[in-house]
Amino acid sequence: FDICFLNDIAVANSSLLREYSLVDHRVRSLMMTVKQWAKEHKINSAKEKCISSYTWMNLVIFYLQCI
C-alpha cells in the first residue's frame, strides 16, 4: 500500500491498478510476481535511478493488453 497526502493522482493510479487486477484473478498474481522479481533484483526504485514499482505494474498491464 501507499501512503500519500494531498496527492489525488497517486490515489487515482492505485485505483486504476486495482481495477485492472479485478478483471482476472491472474492479473494480480502476475503483478505481485513481477513486483517481487524486481525487488529481488533491486530494480524497482525510482530514487535509485530504476523504474518504480508503479511503472513495473504498468508494463505488466501493457504486456497483457498486447497478448
C-alpha positions in Angstrom: 0.0 0.0 0.0 1.0 3.6 -0.4 0.6 6.5 2.0 0.2 9.9 0.4 -1.1 13.2 1.4 -2.8 15.7 -0.9 -1.9 13.6 -4.0 -5.0 12.8 -5.9 -3.0 11.4 -8.9 -1.5 8.7 -6.7 -4.9 7.7 -5.4 -6.2 7.5 -9.0 -3.2 5.5 -10.1 -3.7 3.0 -7.3 -7.4 2.7 -8.1 -6.6 2.1 -11.8 -4.2 -0.8 -10.8 -6.9 -2.2 -8.6 -9.5 -2.1 -11.3 -7.1 -3.9 -13.7 -6.4 -6.6 -11.1 -10.1 -7.3 -10.7 -10.5 -8.1 -14.4 -9.0 -11.5 -14.0 -7.5 -13.2 -10.9 -4.3 -14.0 -12.7 -3.5 -10.3 -13.3 -2.9 -9.7 -9.6 -0.7 -12.8 -9.3 1.4 -11.7 -12.3 1.7 -8.2 -10.9 2.8 -9.4 -7.5 5.3 -11.9 -9.1 6.8 -9.1 -11.3 6.9 -6.7 -8.3 8.7 -9.4 -6.2 11.2 -10.2 -9.0 12.0 -6.5 -9.5 12.5 -6.1 -5.8 14.8 -9.1 -5.5 16.9 -7.8 -8.4 17.0 -4.3 -6.9 15.5 -2.6 -10.0 12.3 -1.2 -8.6 13.4 2.1 -7.0 13.0 5.4 -8.8 15.2 7.1 -6.3 18.0 4.6 -7.3 17.5 5.6 -11.0 15.5 2.5 -11.8 11.9 2.3 -12.8 9.3 2.4 -10.0 7.0 -0.4 -8.8 4.1 1.5 -10.4 5.9 1.6 -13.7 6.5 -2.2 -13.5 2.8 -2.7 -12.9 2.0 -0.6 -16.0 4.4 -2.7 -18.0 2.5 -5.8 -16.8 -0.8 -4.3 -17.9 0.7 -3.2 -21.3 2.0 -6.7 -21.8 -1.4 -8.3 -21.0 -3.1 -5.9 -23.4 -0.7 -6.9 -26.2 -1.0 -10.6 -25.9 
